[in-house]
Amino acid sequence: MTYPQHVGVVGGGRMGAGIAQVFATLGSLVTIAEAGDQTASLERVADGLARAHERGKLGGALPADVLRRVFVVGGPHELGRDLDLVVEAVPEIPALKVEVLAALDATVSPSTLIASNTSSISIAELGAALTDPSRFVGMHFFNPVPASTLVEIVRAPATSPDVVDRVRQWVSELGKSEILVNDSPGFATSRLGVCLGLEAIRMLEEGVADAESIDRAMELGYKHPMGPLRSTDLVGLDVRLAIAEHLASTLGERFTPPQLLRDKVARGELGRKSGTGFHRWENA
């Protein structure tokens, strides 16, 4: 078998649960490390498996059978050493990610590949928390993970070519496509996506058009499957704000977040996960 037999995922939120789901569906044993509500993490995986089963995406397997391969523990230190791959999927807070990676470095086997699901933070900077950064790579999944077809693989100067090759193979086993990019702020996808999203927010802020029209302009005029404001809702306005602030600090003022974005995040209008953002979402 070429897929990883035992995968660890740190963080049981929407992204972490999605990553756990796709590896468990592939056949991997998956252990989620979640310091918060562990029951909620498992329920997210169960809900995702139920939806995948309804769409015929489990290859004939039953959701309950796949879910038996998923376990939840309280933190990175409880993952144990016997892992082929561990994916860090905690919020985009550099200090938190460094703390998690340092804990993993002290816990998992030296042969375990360690990946970060970061969408913008330097892999080289995060890898400095590890004793051996050659085993560290970026695996940027997209939300929703089970339905998304892309994984952005990010290699830092220290990342071993063998690690990149193995991760590319695993991405292929997941039935997803990969792009390989060199470590830089925002990589390829976040840098382009945030640039478009921020300009769309500025247009809305300036009264150029309403949110629906701005999105339809890109969907119908440029064949984007989803407009930039609806995409921001799906990613999460808080996540997009954090990425924009990081890119503004590294790439310059063109990534400065519009005040409208800051105001919405302050009001708790975070997009799909809160029920409202630039659009209203039912059954969030």
PyRosetta script that sets phi, psi and omega in degrees:
from pyrosetta import init, pose_from_sequence

init()
pose = pose_from_sequence("MTYPQHVGVVGGGRMGAGIAQVFATLGSLVTIAEAGDQTASLERVADGLARAHERGKLGGALPADVLRRVFVVGGPHELGRDLDLVVEAVPEIPALKVEVLAALDATVSPSTLIASNTSSISIAELGAALTDPSRFVGMHFFNPVPASTLVEIVRAPATSPDVVDRVRQWVSELGKSEILVNDSPGFATSRLGVCLGLEAIRMLEEGVADAESIDRAMELGYKHPMGPLRSTDLVGLDVRLAIAEHLASTLGERFTPPQLLRDKVARGELGRKSGTGFHRWENA")
pose.set_psi(1, 135.9)
pose.set_omega(1, -178.0)
pose.set_phi(2, -96.8)
pose.set_psi(2, -14.4)
pose.set_omega(2, -180.0)
pose.set_phi(3, -81.5)
pose.set_psi(3, 157.7)
pose.set_omega(3, -179.2)
pose.set_phi(4, -67.3)
pose.set_psi(4, 132.2)
pose.set_omega(4, -177.4)
pose.set_phi(5, -74.4)
pose.set_psi(5, -35.1)
pose.set_omega(5, -179.5)
pose.set_phi(6, -136.1)
pose.set_psi(6, 119.8)
pose.set_omega(6, -177.3)
pose.set_phi(7, -117.1)
pose.set_psi(7, 136.5)
pose.set_omega(7, 171.9)
pose.set_phi(8, -106.4)
pose.set_psi(8, 143.3)
pose.set_omega(8, 175.9)
pose.set_phi(9, -129.9)
pose.set_psi(9, 122.4)
pose.set_omega(9, 178.6)
pose.set_phi(10, -98.1)
pose.set_psi(10, 113.5)
pose.set_omega(10, -176.5)
pose.set_phi(11, 112.7)
pose.set_psi(11, 118.4)
pose.set_omega(11, -176.5)
pose.set_phi(12, -108.9)
pose.set_psi(12, 26.1)
pose.set_omega(12, 176.0)
pose.set_phi(13, -75.9)
pose.set_psi(13, -162.5)
pose.set_omega(13, -176.6)
pose.set_phi(14, -58.0)
pose.set_psi(14, -44.1)
pose.set_omega(14, -178.3)
pose.set_phi(15, -71.5)
pose.set_psi(15, -47.4)
pose.set_omega(15, -178.8)
pose.set_phi(16, -60.9)
pose.set_psi(16, -42.1)
pose.set_omega(16, 178.5)
pose.set_phi(17, -64.4)
pose.set_psi(17, -38.2)
pose.set_omega(17, 178.2)
pose.set_phi(18, -65.2)
pose.set_psi(18, -41.3)
pose.set_omega(18, 177.6)
pose.set_phi(19, -64.0)
pose.set_psi(19, -42.9)
pose.set_omega(19, 177.1)
pose.set_phi(20, -60.2)
pose.set_psi(20, -42.2)
pose.set_omega(20, -178.0)
pose.set_phi(21, -60.9)
pose.set_psi(21, -46.3)
pose.set_omega(21, -175.0)
pose.set_phi(22, -69.5)
pose.set_psi(22, -34.9)
pose.set_omega(22, 178.3)
pose.set_phi(23, -73.0)
pose.set_psi(23, -37.6)
pose.set_omega(23, 177.5)
pose.set_phi(24, -65.3)
pose.set_psi(24, -38.3)
pose.set_omega(24, 177.2)
pose.set_phi(25, -63.3)
pose.set_psi(25, -34.8)
pose.set_omega(25, 178.4)
pose.set_phi(26, -67.0)
pose.set_psi(26, -28.4)
pose.set_omega(26, -178.8)
pose.set_phi(27, 126.8)
pose.set_psi(27, -4.6)
pose.set_omega(27, -179.6)
pose.set_phi(28, -72.9)
pose.set_psi(28, 148.0)
pose.set_omega(28, 165.2)
pose.set_phi(29, -78.1)
pose.set_psi(29, 130.1)
pose.set_omega(29, -174.3)
pose.set_phi(30, -124.9)
pose.set_psi(30, 130.4)
pose.set_omega(30, 174.5)
pose.set_phi(31, -118.1)
pose.set_psi(31, 120.6)
pose.set_omega(31, 177.2)
pose.set_phi(32, -94.2)
pose.set_psi(32, 130.7)
pose.set_omega(32, 173.2)
pose.set_phi(33, -101.2)
pose.set_psi(33, 113.8)
pose.set_omega(33, -176.5)
pose.set_phi(34, -137.3)
pose.set_psi(34, 116.4)
pose.set_omega(34, -178.1)
pose.set_phi(35, -78.2)
pose.set_psi(35, -17.6)
pose.set_omega(35, -178.5)
pose.set_phi(36, -92.1)
pose.set_psi(36, -128.9)
pose.set_omega(36, -176.2)
pose.set_phi(37, -78.9)
pose.set_psi(37, 99.4)
pose.set_omega(37, -176.6)
pose.set_phi(38, -71.0)
pose.set_psi(38, -34.2)
pose.set_omega(38, 178.5)
pose.set_phi(39, -62.7)
pose.set_psi(39, -42.0)
pose.set_omega(39, 179.4)
pose.set_phi(40, -62.9)
pose.set_psi(40, -36.8)
pose.set_omega(40, 179.3)
pose.set_phi(41, -62.2)
pose.set_psi(41, -46.0)
pose.set_omega(41, -180.0)
pose.set_phi(42, -67.2)
pose.set_psi(42, -36.0)
pose.set_omega(42, 178.4)
pose.set_phi(43, -65.4)
pose.set_psi(43, -35.6)
pose.set_omega(43, 177.6)
pose.set_phi(44, -62.5)
pose.set_psi(44, -42.7)
pose.set_omega(44, 178.4)
pose.set_phi(45, -64.6)
pose.set_psi(45, -43.9)
pose.set_omega(45, -179.8)
pose.set_phi(46, -61.3)
pose.set_psi(46, -43.0)
pose.set_omega(46, 178.9)
pose.set_phi(47, -63.7)
pose.set_psi(47, -41.2)
pose.set_omega(47, 178.7)
pose.set_phi(48, -64.2)
pose.set_psi(48, -39.6)
pose.set_omega(48, 178.5)
pose.set_phi(49, -66.4)
pose.set_psi(49, -37.6)
pose.set_omega(49, 178.4)
pose.set_phi(50, -63.3)
pose.set_psi(50, -42.6)
pose.set_omega(50, 178.4)
pose.set_phi(51, -66.1)
pose.set_psi(51, -40.5)
pose.set_omega(51, 178.5)
pose.set_phi(52, -63.3)
pose.set_psi(52, -38.8)
pose.set_omega(52, 179.1)
pose.set_phi(53, -64.2)
pose.set_psi(53, -40.5)
pose.set_omega(53, 178.8)
pose.set_phi(54, -62.0)
pose.set_psi(54, -31.8)
pose.set_omega(54, -179.7)
pose.set_phi(55, -90.6)
pose.set_psi(55, 2.2)
pose.set_omega(55, 179.8)
pose.set_phi(56, 72.4)
pose.set_psi(56, 32.1)
pose.set_omega(56, -175.1)
pose.set_phi(57, -103.1)
pose.set_psi(57, 10.1)
pose.set_omega(57, -179.2)
pose.set_phi(58, -103.7)
pose.set_psi(58, 9.4)
pose.set_omega(58, 176.4)
pose.set_phi(59, 60.5)
pose.set_psi(59, 31.9)
pose.set_omega(59, 178.8)
pose.set_phi(60, 91.6)
pose.set_psi(60, -11.1)
pose.set_omega(60, 178.5)
pose.set_phi(61, -75.0)
pose.set_psi(61, 154.7)
pose.set_omega(61, 176.7)
pose.set_phi(62, -92.4)
pose.set_psi(62, 143.3)
pose.set_omega(62, -179.8)
pose.set_phi(63, -53.2)
pose.set_psi(63, -41.0)
pose.set_omega(63, -178.1)
pose.set_phi(64, -63.3)
pose.set_psi(64, -35.9)
pose.set_omega(64, 179.4)
pose.set_phi(65, -67.7)
pose.set_psi(65, -40.8)
pose.set_omega(65, 178.0)
pose.set_phi(66, -68.0)
pose.set_psi(66, -39.8)
pose.set_omega(66, -177.6)
pose.set_phi(67, -63.6)
pose.set_psi(67, -25.9)
pose.set_omega(67, 178.3)
pose.set_phi(68, -64.7)
pose.set_psi(68, -16.1)
pose.set_omega(68, 178.7)
pose.set_phi(69, -89.8)
pose.set_psi(69, 1.5)
pose.set_omega(69, -176.0)
pose.set_phi(70, -113.0)
pose.set_psi(70, 129.8)
pose.set_omega(70, 178.8)
pose.set_phi(71, -128.8)
pose.set_psi(71, 156.9)
pose.set_omega(71, 179.5)
pose.set_phi(72, -127.7)
pose.set_psi(72, 132.4)
pose.set_omega(72, 175.5)
pose.set_phi(73, -122.9)
pose.set_psi(73, 175.3)
pose.set_omega(73, -169.9)
pose.set_phi(74, -83.1)
pose.set_psi(74, -18.1)
pose.set_omega(74, -178.4)
pose.set_phi(75, -174.4)
pose.set_psi(75, 172.1)
pose.set_omega(75, -177.3)
pose.set_phi(76, -56.8)
pose.set_psi(76, -33.6)
pose.set_omega(76, -177.7)
pose.set_phi(77, -69.0)
pose.set_psi(77, -12.4)
pose.set_omega(77, -179.7)
pose.set_phi(78, -97.3)
pose.set_psi(78, 1.9)
pose.set_omega(78, -176.9)
pose.set_phi(79, -71.9)
pose.set_psi(79, -28.3)
pose.set_omega(79, -176.3)
pose.set_phi(80, 83.3)
pose.set_psi(80, 179.9)
pose.set_omega(80, -173.2)
pose.set_phi(81, -95.7)
pose.set_psi(81, -24.3)
pose.set_omega(81, -169.5)
pose.set_phi(82, -82.3)
pose.set_psi(82, 73.5)
pose.set_omega(82, -179.6)
pose.set_phi(83, -133.4)
pose.set_psi(83, 139.1)
pose.set_omega(83, 173.0)
pose.set_phi(84, -83.3)
pose.set_psi(84, -34.8)
pose.set_omega(84, -176.1)
pose.set_phi(85, -148.5)
pose.set_psi(85, 140.9)
pose.set_omega(85, 170.4)
pose.set_phi(86, -131.5)
pose.set_psi(86, 132.5)
pose.set_omega(86, -177.7)
pose.set_phi(87, -113.1)
pose.set_psi(87, 120.3)
pose.set_omega(87, 175.4)
pose.set_phi(88, -81.4)
pose.set_psi(88, 123.9)
pose.set_omega(88, -177.5)
pose.set_phi(89, -137.0)
pose.set_psi(89, 45.9)
pose.set_omega(89, 177.7)
pose.set_phi(90, -92.6)
pose.set_psi(90, 169.8)
pose.set_omega(90, -177.1)
pose.set_phi(91, -55.5)
pose.set_psi(91, 159.7)
pose.set_omega(91, -175.6)
pose.set_phi(92, -75.9)
pose.set_psi(92, 63.4)
pose.set_omega(92, 177.2)
pose.set_phi(93, -120.4)
pose.set_psi(93, 108.8)
pose.set_omega(93, -173.8)
pose.set_phi(94, -51.6)
pose.set_psi(94, -45.3)
pose.set_omega(94, -177.9)
pose.set_phi(95, -62.6)
pose.set_psi(95, -37.7)
pose.set_omega(95, 178.9)
pose.set_phi(96, -67.1)
pose.set_psi(96, -43.0)
pose.set_omega(96, 179.8)
pose.set_phi(97, -64.1)
pose.set_psi(97, -41.6)
pose.set_omega(97, 178.2)
pose.set_phi(98, -61.9)
pose.set_psi(98, -41.6)
pose.set_omega(98, 178.7)
pose.set_phi(99, -61.9)
pose.set_psi(99, -44.0)
pose.set_omega(99, 179.2)
pose.set_phi(100, -64.7)
pose.set_psi(100, -44.0)
pose.set_omega(100, -178.2)
pose.set_phi(101, -65.3)
pose.set_psi(101, -37.8)
pose.set_omega(101, 177.4)
pose.set_phi(102, -64.2)
pose.set_psi(102, -39.1)
pose.set_omega(102, 177.6)
pose.set_phi(103, -65.6)
pose.set_psi(103, -40.4)
pose.set_omega(103, 177.5)
pose.set_phi(104, -63.9)
pose.set_psi(104, -40.8)
pose.set_omega(104, -179.0)
pose.set_phi(105, -59.3)
pose.set_psi(105, -33.6)
pose.set_omega(105, -178.9)
pose.set_phi(106, -86.7)
pose.set_psi(106, -6.4)
pose.set_omega(106, -172.3)
pose.set_phi(107, -112.7)
pose.set_psi(107, -51.0)
pose.set_omega(107, -171.1)
pose.set_phi(108, -82.0)
pose.set_psi(108, 165.0)
pose.set_omega(108, 179.0)
pose.set_phi(109, -62.3)
pose.set_psi(109, 149.1)
pose.set_omega(109, 175.7)
pose.set_phi(110, -59.6)
pose.set_psi(110, -18.7)
pose.set_omega(110, -179.9)
pose.set_phi(111, -90.1)
pose.set_psi(111, -6.6)
pose.set_omega(111, -179.3)
pose.set_phi(112, -72.1)
pose.set_psi(112, 129.9)
pose.set_omega(112, 173.5)
pose.set_phi(113, -76.9)
pose.set_psi(113, 136.8)
pose.set_omega(113, -180.0)
pose.set_phi(114, -117.5)
pose.set_psi(114, 129.6)
pose.set_omega(114, -179.4)
pose.set_phi(115, -127.4)
pose.set_psi(115, 152.8)
pose.set_omega(115, 173.3)
pose.set_phi(116, -115.2)
pose.set_psi(116, 138.7)
pose.set_omega(116, 176.0)
pose.set_phi(117, -89.8)
pose.set_psi(117, 14.7)
pose.set_omega(117, 179.9)
pose.set_phi(118, -54.4)
pose.set_psi(118, 143.9)
pose.set_omega(118, 179.0)
pose.set_phi(119, -101.1)
pose.set_psi(119, -1.8)
pose.set_omega(119, -177.1)
pose.set_phi(120, -156.2)
pose.set_psi(120, -21.0)
pose.set_omega(120, -172.2)
pose.set_phi(121, -81.4)
pose.set_psi(121, 139.5)
pose.set_omega(121, -176.4)
pose.set_phi(122, -55.1)
pose.set_psi(122, 126.6)
pose.set_omega(122, 176.3)
pose.set_phi(123, -66.2)
pose.set_psi(123, -36.5)
pose.set_omega(123, 178.7)
pose.set_phi(124, -64.0)
pose.set_psi(124, -41.9)
pose.set_omega(124, 179.9)
pose.set_phi(125, -66.6)
pose.set_psi(125, -43.1)
pose.set_omega(125, 178.5)
pose.set_phi(126, -67.2)
pose.set_psi(126, -37.5)
pose.set_omega(126, -178.8)
pose.set_phi(127, -65.0)
pose.set_psi(127, -17.6)
pose.set_omega(127, 178.3)
pose.set_phi(128, -65.5)
pose.set_psi(128, -15.9)
pose.set_omega(128, 178.2)
pose.set_phi(129, -78.3)
pose.set_psi(129, -8.9)
pose.set_omega(129, -176.2)
pose.set_phi(130, -102.1)
pose.set_psi(130, 148.3)
pose.set_omega(130, 176.1)
pose.set_phi(131, -65.3)
pose.set_psi(131, -38.1)
pose.set_omega(131, -179.2)
pose.set_phi(132, -125.5)
pose.set_psi(132, 89.0)
pose.set_omega(132, -178.6)
pose.set_phi(133, -69.5)
pose.set_psi(133, -6.8)
pose.set_omega(133, 179.2)
pose.set_phi(134, -67.6)
pose.set_psi(134, -20.4)
pose.set_omega(134, -179.7)
pose.set_phi(135, -94.3)
pose.set_psi(135, 10.7)
pose.set_omega(135, -174.5)
pose.set_phi(136, -109.0)
pose.set_psi(136, 137.7)
pose.set_omega(136, -176.1)
pose.set_phi(137, -150.4)
pose.set_psi(137, 158.2)
pose.set_omega(137, 173.1)
pose.set_phi(138, -90.1)
pose.set_psi(138, 131.3)
pose.set_omega(138, 172.0)
pose.set_phi(139, -125.8)
pose.set_psi(139, 91.5)
pose.set_omega(139, -175.2)
pose.set_phi(140, -91.4)
pose.set_psi(140, 100.0)
pose.set_omega(140, 175.1)
pose.set_phi(141, -84.1)
pose.set_psi(141, 165.3)
pose.set_omega(141, -177.6)
pose.set_phi(142, -121.8)
pose.set_psi(142, 150.3)
pose.set_omega(142, -175.3)
pose.set_phi(143, -92.8)
pose.set_psi(143, 130.6)
pose.set_omega(143, -3.1)
pose.set_phi(144, -79.8)
pose.set_psi(144, 133.8)
pose.set_omega(144, -172.3)
pose.set_phi(145, -57.9)
pose.set_psi(145, -46.5)
pose.set_omega(145, -176.6)
pose.set_phi(146, -61.6)
pose.set_psi(146, -34.3)
pose.set_omega(146, -176.4)
pose.set_phi(147, -89.6)
pose.set_psi(147, -23.9)
pose.set_omega(147, -177.7)
pose.set_phi(148, -72.3)
pose.set_psi(148, 142.3)
pose.set_omega(148, -177.3)
pose.set_phi(149, -99.8)
pose.set_psi(149, -3.8)
pose.set_omega(149, -173.2)
pose.set_phi(150, -111.7)
pose.set_psi(150, 140.3)
pose.set_omega(150, 166.0)
pose.set_phi(151, -129.0)
pose.set_psi(151, 123.9)
pose.set_omega(151, 177.8)
pose.set_phi(152, -91.3)
pose.set_psi(152, 114.2)
pose.set_omega(152, 179.4)
pose.set_phi(153, -94.9)
pose.set_psi(153, 126.5)
pose.set_omega(153, -175.0)
pose.set_phi(154, -118.0)
pose.set_psi(154, 121.1)
pose.set_omega(154, 179.5)
pose.set_phi(155, -106.8)
pose.set_psi(155, 131.9)
pose.set_omega(155, 173.3)
pose.set_phi(156, -90.1)
pose.set_psi(156, 166.8)
pose.set_omega(156, 178.4)
pose.set_phi(157, -55.0)
pose.set_psi(157, -31.4)
pose.set_omega(157, -177.1)
pose.set_phi(158, -86.1)
pose.set_psi(158, -12.5)
pose.set_omega(158, -175.1)
pose.set_phi(159, -64.7)
pose.set_psi(159, 129.8)
pose.set_omega(159, -180.0)
pose.set_phi(160, -68.0)
pose.set_psi(160, 136.7)
pose.set_omega(160, 174.7)
pose.set_phi(161, -57.2)
pose.set_psi(161, -33.4)
pose.set_omega(161, 178.6)
pose.set_phi(162, -65.1)
pose.set_psi(162, -38.1)
pose.set_omega(162, 177.6)
pose.set_phi(163, -63.4)
pose.set_psi(163, -44.5)
pose.set_omega(163, 178.3)
pose.set_phi(164, -60.2)
pose.set_psi(164, -43.9)
pose.set_omega(164, -179.1)
pose.set_phi(165, -62.4)
pose.set_psi(165, -42.6)
pose.set_omega(165, -179.3)
pose.set_phi(166, -66.2)
pose.set_psi(166, -41.9)
pose.set_omega(166, 179.9)
pose.set_phi(167, -66.0)
pose.set_psi(167, -40.0)
pose.set_omega(167, 177.2)
pose.set_phi(168, -60.6)
pose.set_psi(168, -39.3)
pose.set_omega(168, 178.5)
pose.set_phi(169, -64.7)
pose.set_psi(169, -43.1)
pose.set_omega(169, -179.5)
pose.set_phi(170, -65.8)
pose.set_psi(170, -38.7)
pose.set_omega(170, 177.2)
pose.set_phi(171, -61.7)
pose.set_psi(171, -41.3)
pose.set_omega(171, 176.9)
pose.set_phi(172, -62.8)
pose.set_psi(172, -41.3)
pose.set_omega(172, 178.3)
pose.set_phi(173, -61.8)
pose.set_psi(173, -31.6)
pose.set_omega(173, 178.1)
pose.set_phi(174, -72.5)
pose.set_psi(174, -8.5)
pose.set_omega(174, -178.1)
pose.set_phi(175, 80.4)
pose.set_psi(175, 21.5)
pose.set_omega(175, -179.2)
pose.set_phi(176, -112.3)
pose.set_psi(176, 163.6)
pose.set_omega(176, 176.6)
pose.set_phi(177, -101.5)
pose.set_psi(177, 150.4)
pose.set_omega(177, -179.8)
pose.set_phi(178, -122.3)
pose.set_psi(178, 151.6)
pose.set_omega(178, 163.5)
pose.set_phi(179, -120.2)
pose.set_psi(179, 144.8)
pose.set_omega(179, -179.5)
pose.set_phi(180, -110.7)
pose.set_psi(180, 121.8)
pose.set_omega(180, -179.3)
pose.set_phi(181, -127.5)
pose.set_psi(181, 153.3)
pose.set_omega(181, 174.9)
pose.set_phi(182, -83.0)
pose.set_psi(182, 150.8)
pose.set_omega(182, -176.2)
pose.set_phi(183, -60.3)
pose.set_psi(183, 121.5)
pose.set_omega(183, 175.6)
pose.set_phi(184, -161.5)
pose.set_psi(184, 158.1)
pose.set_omega(184, -176.2)
pose.set_phi(185, -56.5)
pose.set_psi(185, 125.6)
pose.set_omega(185, 178.8)
pose.set_phi(186, 77.0)
pose.set_psi(186, -4.5)
pose.set_omega(186, -179.9)
pose.set_phi(187, 53.8)
pose.set_psi(187, -137.8)
pose.set_omega(187, 177.5)
pose.set_phi(188, -100.9)
pose.set_psi(188, -47.5)
pose.set_omega(188, -171.2)
pose.set_phi(189, -71.9)
pose.set_psi(189, -47.6)
pose.set_omega(189, -178.0)
pose.set_phi(190, -67.8)
pose.set_psi(190, -38.2)
pose.set_omega(190, -179.3)
pose.set_phi(191, -61.7)
pose.set_psi(191, -45.2)
pose.set_omega(191, 179.4)
pose.set_phi(192, -73.0)
pose.set_psi(192, -44.6)
pose.set_omega(192, -177.7)
pose.set_phi(193, -64.7)
pose.set_psi(193, -41.6)
pose.set_omega(193, 179.9)
pose.set_phi(194, -68.7)
pose.set_psi(194, -39.2)
pose.set_omega(194, 178.7)
pose.set_phi(195, -56.9)
pose.set_psi(195, -48.4)
pose.set_omega(195, 179.5)
pose.set_phi(196, -66.6)
pose.set_psi(196, -43.6)
pose.set_omega(196, -178.6)
pose.set_phi(197, -62.7)
pose.set_psi(197, -42.1)
pose.set_omega(197, -179.7)
pose.set_phi(198, -65.9)
pose.set_psi(198, -39.4)
pose.set_omega(198, 178.7)
pose.set_phi(199, -66.5)
pose.set_psi(199, -37.5)
pose.set_omega(199, 176.6)
pose.set_phi(200, -63.2)
pose.set_psi(200, -39.6)
pose.set_omega(200, 178.1)
pose.set_phi(201, -65.6)
pose.set_psi(201, -39.7)
pose.set_omega(201, 177.6)
pose.set_phi(202, -62.9)
pose.set_psi(202, -40.3)
pose.set_omega(202, 178.4)
pose.set_phi(203, -62.1)
pose.set_psi(203, -42.0)
pose.set_omega(203, 177.4)
pose.set_phi(204, -65.4)
pose.set_psi(204, -41.5)
pose.set_omega(204, 179.7)
pose.set_phi(205, -61.8)
pose.set_psi(205, -36.6)
pose.set_omega(205, -178.1)
pose.set_phi(206, -85.3)
pose.set_psi(206, -5.5)
pose.set_omega(206, 179.1)
pose.set_phi(207, 79.3)
pose.set_psi(207, 21.8)
pose.set_omega(207, 178.4)
pose.set_phi(208, -62.2)
pose.set_psi(208, -41.8)
pose.set_omega(208, 178.8)
pose.set_phi(209, -165.1)
pose.set_psi(209, 168.7)
pose.set_omega(209, 177.3)
pose.set_phi(210, -81.1)
pose.set_psi(210, 171.3)
pose.set_omega(210, -174.2)
pose.set_phi(211, -61.5)
pose.set_psi(211, -42.0)
pose.set_omega(211, -178.6)
pose.set_phi(212, -63.0)
pose.set_psi(212, -41.1)
pose.set_omega(212, -179.1)
pose.set_phi(213, -68.6)
pose.set_psi(213, -40.3)
pose.set_omega(213, 178.6)
pose.set_phi(214, -61.2)
pose.set_psi(214, -44.9)
pose.set_omega(214, 179.4)
pose.set_phi(215, -65.6)
pose.set_psi(215, -43.7)
pose.set_omega(215, -178.9)
pose.set_phi(216, -65.0)
pose.set_psi(216, -28.7)
pose.set_omega(216, 177.4)
pose.set_phi(217, -60.2)
pose.set_psi(217, -41.4)
pose.set_omega(217, -179.0)
pose.set_phi(218, -81.2)
pose.set_psi(218, -32.7)
pose.set_omega(218, -179.4)
pose.set_phi(219, -70.8)
pose.set_psi(219, -44.9)
pose.set_omega(219, -176.6)
pose.set_phi(220, -89.3)
pose.set_psi(220, -37.1)
pose.set_omega(220, -176.9)
pose.set_phi(221, -80.6)
pose.set_psi(221, -33.6)
pose.set_omega(221, -176.2)
pose.set_phi(222, -120.3)
pose.set_psi(222, 6.6)
pose.set_omega(222, 175.8)
pose.set_phi(223, 62.8)
pose.set_psi(223, 26.8)
pose.set_omega(223, 172.3)
pose.set_phi(224, -71.0)
pose.set_psi(224, 135.6)
pose.set_omega(224, -179.4)
pose.set_phi(225, -66.4)
pose.set_psi(225, -21.8)
pose.set_omega(225, 179.9)
pose.set_phi(226, -148.6)
pose.set_psi(226, 136.2)
pose.set_omega(226, 179.9)
pose.set_phi(227, -68.1)
pose.set_psi(227, 162.5)
pose.set_omega(227, -174.2)
pose.set_phi(228, -66.7)
pose.set_psi(228, -29.0)
pose.set_omega(228, 179.4)
pose.set_phi(229, -79.1)
pose.set_psi(229, -40.5)
pose.set_omega(229, 175.5)
pose.set_phi(230, -65.8)
pose.set_psi(230, -37.0)
pose.set_omega(230, 176.8)
pose.set_phi(231, -63.4)
pose.set_psi(231, -40.3)
pose.set_omega(231, 177.1)
pose.set_phi(232, -62.5)
pose.set_psi(232, -39.7)
pose.set_omega(232, 175.9)
pose.set_phi(233, -60.2)
pose.set_psi(233, -41.2)
pose.set_omega(233, -177.7)
pose.set_phi(234, -68.7)
pose.set_psi(234, -43.1)
pose.set_omega(234, 178.0)
pose.set_phi(235, -64.9)
pose.set_psi(235, -40.1)
pose.set_omega(235, -174.3)
pose.set_phi(236, 112.2)
pose.set_psi(236, 122.7)
pose.set_omega(236, -177.5)
pose.set_phi(237, -63.2)
pose.set_psi(237, -33.5)
pose.set_omega(237, 178.4)
pose.set_phi(238, -67.1)
pose.set_psi(238, -38.9)
pose.set_omega(238, 178.5)
pose.set_phi(239, -66.4)
pose.set_psi(239, -45.9)
pose.set_omega(239, -179.5)
pose.set_phi(240, -63.6)
pose.set_psi(240, -36.9)
pose.set_omega(240, 177.4)
pose.set_phi(241, -63.4)
pose.set_psi(241, -44.7)
pose.set_omega(241, 179.7)
pose.set_phi(242, -62.4)
pose.set_psi(242, -41.0)
pose.set_omega(242, 179.0)
pose.set_phi(243, -66.2)
pose.set_psi(243, -43.8)
pose.set_omega(243, -179.8)
pose.set_phi(244, -61.6)
pose.set_psi(244, -41.4)
pose.set_omega(244, 179.0)
pose.set_phi(245, -63.9)
pose.set_psi(245, -39.2)
pose.set_omega(245, 178.1)
pose.set_phi(246, -66.3)
pose.set_psi(246, -43.5)
pose.set_omega(246, -179.5)
pose.set_phi(247, -68.3)
pose.set_psi(247, -34.7)
pose.set_omega(247, 176.8)
pose.set_phi(248, -63.6)
pose.set_psi(248, -36.0)
pose.set_omega(248, -178.9)
pose.set_phi(249, -74.8)
pose.set_psi(249, -22.2)
pose.set_omega(249, -176.7)
pose.set_phi(250, -107.6)
pose.set_psi(250, -33.1)
pose.set_omega(250, -175.0)
pose.set_phi(251, -111.9)
pose.set_psi(251, -10.6)
pose.set_omega(251, 174.9)
pose.set_phi(252, 116.0)
pose.set_psi(252, 178.0)
pose.set_omega(252, -169.2)
pose.set_phi(253, -67.8)
pose.set_psi(253, -15.3)
pose.set_omega(253, 179.0)
pose.set_phi(254, -63.1)
pose.set_psi(254, -15.9)
pose.set_omega(254, 177.3)
pose.set_phi(255, -102.5)
pose.set_psi(255, 12.2)
pose.set_omega(255, 178.4)
pose.set_phi(256, -61.5)
pose.set_psi(256, 127.2)
pose.set_omega(256, -177.0)
pose.set_phi(257, -66.6)
pose.set_psi(257, 136.0)
pose.set_omega(257, 174.4)
pose.set_phi(258, -62.9)
pose.set_psi(258, 152.0)
pose.set_omega(258, -179.7)
pose.set_phi(259, -62.4)
pose.set_psi(259, -32.6)
pose.set_omega(259, 178.5)
pose.set_phi(260, -58.9)
pose.set_psi(260, -40.1)
pose.set_omega(260, 178.5)
pose.set_phi(261, -65.0)
pose.set_psi(261, -45.0)
pose.set_omega(261, 179.1)
pose.set_phi(262, -61.0)
pose.set_psi(262, -41.9)
pose.set_omega(262, -177.5)
pose.set_phi(263, -65.0)
pose.set_psi(263, -42.9)
pose.set_omega(263, -179.6)
pose.set_phi(264, -64.7)
pose.set_psi(264, -41.6)
pose.set_omega(264, 178.2)
pose.set_phi(265, -63.5)
pose.set_psi(265, -42.0)
pose.set_omega(265, 179.0)
pose.set_phi(266, -61.4)
pose.set_psi(266, -32.1)
pose.set_omega(266, 179.1)
pose.set_phi(267, -84.3)
pose.set_psi(267, -2.9)
pose.set_omega(267, -178.9)
pose.set_phi(268, 82.4)
pose.set_psi(268, 14.4)
pose.set_omega(268, 177.2)
pose.set_phi(269, -88.1)
pose.set_psi(269, 86.3)
pose.set_omega(269, -168.5)
pose.set_phi(270, -100.7)
pose.set_psi(270, 2.1)
pose.set_omega(270, 180.0)
pose.set_phi(271, 106.5)
pose.set_psi(271, -145.8)
pose.set_omega(271, -174.4)
pose.set_phi(272, -57.4)
pose.set_psi(272, -40.2)
pose.set_omega(272, -173.9)
pose.set_phi(273, -69.5)
pose.set_psi(273, -20.1)
pose.set_omega(273, 177.6)
pose.set_phi(274, -105.1)
pose.set_psi(274, -7.1)
pose.set_omega(274, 179.5)
pose.set_phi(275, 97.1)
pose.set_psi(275, -17.0)
pose.set_omega(275, 177.6)
pose.set_phi(276, -151.5)
pose.set_psi(276, 145.1)
pose.set_omega(276, 176.6)
pose.set_phi(277, -152.4)
pose.set_psi(277, -109.2)
pose.set_omega(277, 170.2)
pose.set_phi(278, -86.4)
pose.set_psi(278, -16.9)
pose.set_omega(278, 173.6)
pose.set_phi(279, -131.2)
pose.set_psi(279, 167.5)
pose.set_omega(279, 173.6)
pose.set_phi(280, -96.3)
pose.set_psi(280, 140.4)
pose.set_omega(280, -177.3)
pose.set_phi(281, -122.9)
pose.set_psi(281, 128.1)
pose.set_omega(281, 175.1)
pose.set_phi(282, -93.9)
pose.set_psi(282, 148.4)
pose.set_omega(282, 179.2)
pose.set_phi(283, 57.0)
pose.set_psi(283, 42.2)
pose.set_omega(283, -179.1)
pose.set_phi(284, -66.5)
pose.dump_pdb("model.pdb")
